[in-house]
Amino acid sequence: MKTKFQIIGMTCASCQSTILNHISSLGGVNNCNVNLINNTMLVNYDENKLSCDDIINNVRKIGFDARILDNKFVLKTYKYTIIKLIINFALLLSILYFSMGAM
């Protein structure tokens, strides 16, 4: 089963390597890919030998936090980003108006 996790607290390539080596060494993990840019981890594992909770607990053991990345979380983050973009654009227009309005 392939599952995508969000990794919280990963800041450098050493963190990425630590997580990759630790999760890859677990029994039942077929493939593991850790992305430092997106703070995500894609794990292909055998459901009979390992569960999502086991993977999350092992990530927590080495000092990071992990959660399953589902579509609801991605959609919530996307909506939050769009709201921030609209607010920043409105602020930009007001600054431009006040600074360049006299010209």
Secondary structure, DSSP 8 states (H G I E B T S, - for coil): -EEEEEEES--SHHHHHHHHHHHHTSTTEEEEEEETTTTEEEEEE-TTT--HHHHHHHHHHTT-EEEE--HHHHHHHHHHHHHHHHHHHHHHHHHHHHHHTT-
